C-alpha cells in the first residue's frame, strides 16, 4: 500500500500544482492588462491636456512636457523627486 500511495500522491500533486500555477498566471495576466489599459488612458489624457488631437496638428514637445511636469515631479508612492 505504501508504494501505491506514493504514486497517487505524485500524480495528484502534479495536477494540483498545475492548477495553482495556472491560477497565479491568470492573475498576473489580469494585473498586467489592467496596467496597460491604465497607461493607455493616462497617455490619452496627457495628449488631450496638451491640446493635441488626431485631426489637428500634434502638440509640441514643450506643451506635452508642461502638461505632465506636475506628474513627473512626484515619484513612486508620492515621494518627491530631487531636481
mmCIF file of the C-alpha atoms, coordinates in Angstrom:
data_MODEL
# 
_entry.id   MODEL 
# 
loop_
_atom_site.group_PDB 
_atom_site.id 
_atom_site.type_symbol 
_atom_site.label_atom_id 
_atom_site.label_alt_id 
_atom_site.label_comp_id 
_atom_site.label_asym_id 
_atom_site.label_entity_id 
_atom_site.label_seq_id 
_atom_site.pdbx_PDB_ins_code 
_atom_site.Cartn_x 
_atom_site.Cartn_y 
_atom_site.Cartn_z 
_atom_site.occupancy 
_atom_site.B_iso_or_equiv 
_atom_site.pdbx_formal_charge 
_atom_site.auth_seq_id 
_atom_site.auth_comp_id 
_atom_site.auth_asym_id 
_atom_site.auth_atom_id 
_atom_site.pdbx_PDB_model_num 
ATOM 1  C CA . UNK A 1 1  ? 0.000  0.000  0.000   1.00 0.00 ? 1  UNK A CA 1 
ATOM 2  C CA . UNK A 1 2  ? 2.864  2.366  0.655   1.00 0.00 ? 2  UNK A CA 1 
ATOM 3  C CA . UNK A 1 3  ? 4.030  2.368  -2.965  1.00 0.00 ? 3  UNK A CA 1 
ATOM 4  C CA . UNK A 1 4  ? 0.525  2.907  -4.278  1.00 0.00 ? 4  UNK A CA 1 
ATOM 5  C CA . UNK A 1 5  ? 0.014  5.959  -2.061  1.00 0.00 ? 5  UNK A CA 1 
ATOM 6  C CA . UNK A 1 6  ? 3.283  7.470  -3.293  1.00 0.00 ? 6  UNK A CA 1 
ATOM 7  C CA . UNK A 1 7  ? 2.287  7.042  -6.928  1.00 0.00 ? 7  UNK A CA 1 
ATOM 8  C CA . UNK A 1 8  ? -1.173 8.504  -6.337  1.00 0.00 ? 8  UNK A CA 1 
ATOM 9  C CA . UNK A 1 9  ? 0.306  11.435 -4.437  1.00 0.00 ? 9  UNK A CA 1 
ATOM 10 C CA . UNK A 1 10 ? 2.780  12.183 -7.222  1.00 0.00 ? 10 UNK A CA 1 
ATOM 11 C CA . UNK A 1 11 ? 0.003  12.155 -9.821  1.00 0.00 ? 11 UNK A CA 1 
ATOM 12 C CA . UNK A 1 12 ? -2.334 14.333 -7.777  1.00 0.00 ? 12 UNK A CA 1 
ATOM 13 C CA . UNK A 1 13 ? 0.328  16.847 -6.706  1.00 0.00 ? 13 UNK A CA 1 
ATOM 14 C CA . UNK A 1 14 ? 1.218  17.423 -10.364 1.00 0.00 ? 14 UNK A CA 1 
ATOM 15 C CA . UNK A 1 15 ? -2.359 18.327 -11.206 1.00 0.00 ? 15 UNK A CA 1 
ATOM 16 C CA . UNK A 1 16 ? -2.770 20.494 -8.115  1.00 0.00 ? 16 UNK A CA 1 
ATOM 17 C CA . UNK A 1 17 ? 0.422  22.415 -8.877  1.00 0.00 ? 17 UNK A CA 1 
ATOM 18 C CA . UNK A 1 18 ? -0.681 22.862 -12.476 1.00 0.00 ? 18 UNK A CA 1 
ATOM 19 C CA . UNK A 1 19 ? -3.996 24.352 -11.343 1.00 0.00 ? 19 UNK A CA 1 
ATOM 20 C CA . UNK A 1 20 ? -2.434 26.605 -8.696  1.00 0.00 ? 20 UNK A CA 1 
ATOM 21 C CA . UNK A 1 21 ? 0.282  27.922 -11.003 1.00 0.00 ? 21 UNK A CA 1 
ATOM 22 C CA . UNK A 1 22 ? -2.283 28.413 -13.765 1.00 0.00 ? 22 UNK A CA 1 
ATOM 23 C CA . UNK A 1 23 ? -4.441 30.500 -11.435 1.00 0.00 ? 23 UNK A CA 1 
ATOM 24 C CA . UNK A 1 24 ? -1.430 32.600 -10.464 1.00 0.00 ? 24 UNK A CA 1 
ATOM 25 C CA . UNK A 1 25 ? -0.572 33.120 -14.136 1.00 0.00 ? 25 UNK A CA 1 
ATOM 26 C CA . UNK A 1 26 ? -4.120 34.251 -14.930 1.00 0.00 ? 26 UNK A CA 1 
ATOM 27 C CA . UNK A 1 27 ? -3.949 36.715 -12.032 1.00 0.00 ? 27 UNK A CA 1 
ATOM 28 C CA . UNK A 1 28 ? -0.655 38.138 -13.268 1.00 0.00 ? 28 UNK A CA 1 
ATOM 29 C CA . UNK A 1 29 ? -2.104 38.491 -16.764 1.00 0.00 ? 29 UNK A CA 1 
ATOM 30 C CA . UNK A 1 30 ? -5.096 40.398 -15.386 1.00 0.00 ? 30 UNK A CA 1 
ATOM 31 C CA . UNK A 1 31 ? -2.815 42.761 -13.453 1.00 0.00 ? 31 UNK A CA 1 
ATOM 32 C CA . UNK A 1 32 ? -0.616 43.443 -16.495 1.00 0.00 ? 32 UNK A CA 1 
ATOM 33 C CA . UNK A 1 33 ? -3.651 44.036 -18.701 1.00 0.00 ? 33 UNK A CA 1 
ATOM 34 C CA . UNK A 1 34 ? -5.022 46.486 -16.163 1.00 0.00 ? 34 UNK A CA 1 
ATOM 35 C CA . UNK A 1 35 ? -1.665 48.295 -16.035 1.00 0.00 ? 35 UNK A CA 1 
ATOM 36 C CA . UNK A 1 36 ? -1.541 48.520 -19.832 1.00 0.00 ? 36 UNK A CA 1 
ATOM 37 C CA . UNK A 1 37 ? -5.075 49.891 -20.002 1.00 0.00 ? 37 UNK A CA 1 
ATOM 38 C CA . UNK A 1 38 ? -4.305 52.439 -17.294 1.00 0.00 ? 38 UNK A CA 1 
ATOM 39 C CA . UNK A 1 39 ? -1.129 53.544 -19.089 1.00 0.00 ? 39 UNK A CA 1 
ATOM 40 C CA . UNK A 1 40 ? -3.085 53.962 -22.320 1.00 0.00 ? 40 UNK A CA 1 
ATOM 41 C CA . UNK A 1 41 ? -5.713 56.062 -20.574 1.00 0.00 ? 41 UNK A CA 1 
ATOM 42 C CA . UNK A 1 42 ? -3.032 58.224 -18.968 1.00 0.00 ? 42 UNK A CA 1 
ATOM 43 C CA . UNK A 1 43 ? -1.361 58.728 -22.354 1.00 0.00 ? 43 UNK A CA 1 
ATOM 44 C CA . UNK A 1 44 ? -4.624 59.842 -23.914 1.00 0.00 ? 44 UNK A CA 1 
ATOM 45 C CA . UNK A 1 45 ? -5.354 62.198 -21.028 1.00 0.00 ? 45 UNK A CA 1 
ATOM 46 C CA . UNK A 1 46 ? -1.859 63.665 -21.328 1.00 0.00 ? 46 UNK A CA 1 
ATOM 47 C CA . UNK A 1 47 ? -2.270 64.213 -25.060 1.00 0.00 ? 47 UNK A CA 1 
ATOM 48 C CA . UNK A 1 48 ? -5.651 65.830 -24.524 1.00 0.00 ? 48 UNK A CA 1 
ATOM 49 C CA . UNK A 1 49 ? -4.318 68.078 -21.770 1.00 0.00 ? 49 UNK A CA 1 
ATOM 50 C CA . UNK A 1 50 ? -1.538 69.197 -24.140 1.00 0.00 ? 50 UNK A CA 1 
ATOM 51 C CA . UNK A 1 51 ? -4.195 70.214 -26.721 1.00 0.00 ? 51 UNK A CA 1 
ATOM 52 C CA . UNK A 1 52 ? -3.233 67.510 -29.189 1.00 0.00 ? 52 UNK A CA 1 
ATOM 53 C CA . UNK A 1 53 ? -5.789 65.908 -31.474 1.00 0.00 ? 53 UNK A CA 1 
ATOM 54 C CA . UNK A 1 54 ? -5.599 63.332 -34.257 1.00 0.00 ? 54 UNK A CA 1 
ATOM 55 C CA . UNK A 1 55 ? -7.402 65.714 -36.622 1.00 0.00 ? 55 UNK A CA 1 
ATOM 56 C CA . UNK A 1 56 ? -5.208 68.739 -35.937 1.00 0.00 ? 56 UNK A CA 1 
ATOM 57 C CA . UNK A 1 57 ? -1.567 69.495 -35.518 1.00 0.00 ? 57 UNK A CA 1 
ATOM 58 C CA . UNK A 1 58 ? 0.301  67.395 -32.974 1.00 0.00 ? 58 UNK A CA 1 
ATOM 59 C CA . UNK A 1 59 ? 1.233  69.034 -29.702 1.00 0.00 ? 59 UNK A CA 1 
ATOM 60 C CA . UNK A 1 60 ? 4.770  70.302 -29.387 1.00 0.00 ? 60 UNK A CA 1 
ATOM 61 C CA . UNK A 1 61 ? 7.197  68.554 -27.072 1.00 0.00 ? 61 UNK A CA 1 
ATOM 62 C CA . UNK A 1 62 ? 7.225  71.606 -24.808 1.00 0.00 ? 62 UNK A CA 1 
ATOM 63 C CA . UNK A 1 63 ? 3.448  71.642 -24.367 1.00 0.00 ? 63 UNK A CA 1 
ATOM 64 C CA . UNK A 1 64 ? 3.399  67.904 -23.614 1.00 0.00 ? 64 UNK A CA 1 
ATOM 65 C CA . UNK A 1 65 ? 6.221  68.307 -21.081 1.00 0.00 ? 65 UNK A CA 1 
ATOM 66 C CA . UNK A 1 66 ? 4.467  71.249 -19.430 1.00 0.00 ? 66 UNK A CA 1 
ATOM 67 C CA . UNK A 1 67 ? 1.279  69.173 -19.219 1.00 0.00 ? 67 UNK A CA 1 
ATOM 68 C CA . UNK A 1 68 ? 2.985  66.253 -17.461 1.00 0.00 ? 68 UNK A CA 1 
ATOM 69 C CA . UNK A 1 69 ? 5.585  68.185 -15.421 1.00 0.00 ? 69 UNK A CA 1 
ATOM 70 C CA . UNK A 1 70 ? 3.487  68.075 -12.218 1.00 0.00 ? 70 UNK A CA 1 
ATOM 71 C CA . UNK A 1 71 ? 3.172  64.294 -12.554 1.00 0.00 ? 71 UNK A CA 1 
ATOM 72 C CA . UNK A 1 72 ? 6.905  63.922 -13.185 1.00 0.00 ? 72 UNK A CA 1 
ATOM 73 C CA . UNK A 1 73 ? 7.691  65.906 -10.045 1.00 0.00 ? 73 UNK A CA 1 
ATOM 74 C CA . UNK A 1 74 ? 6.268  63.145 -7.857  1.00 0.00 ? 74 UNK A CA 1 
ATOM 75 C CA . UNK A 1 75 ? 7.954  59.750 -7.820  1.00 0.00 ? 75 UNK A CA 1 
ATOM 76 C CA . UNK A 1 76 ? 6.716  56.402 -6.664  1.00 0.00 ? 76 UNK A CA 1 
ATOM 77 C CA . UNK A 1 77 ? 4.244  56.355 -3.782  1.00 0.00 ? 77 UNK A CA 1 
ATOM 78 C CA . UNK A 1 78 ? 4.061  60.134 -3.620  1.00 0.00 ? 78 UNK A CA 1 
ATOM 79 C CA . UNK A 1 79 ? 7.768  60.659 -2.912  1.00 0.00 ? 79 UNK A CA 1 
ATOM 80 C CA . UNK A 1 80 ? 9.172  63.947 -4.189  1.00 0.00 ? 80 UNK A CA 1 
ATOM 81 C CA . UNK A 1 81 ? 11.805 63.755 -6.902  1.00 0.00 ? 81 UNK A CA 1 
ATOM 82 C CA . UNK A 1 82 ? 15.037 65.652 -6.313  1.00 0.00 ? 82 UNK A CA 1 
ATOM 83 C CA . UNK A 1 83 ? 15.649 68.137 -9.094  1.00 0.00 ? 83 UNK A CA 1 
# 
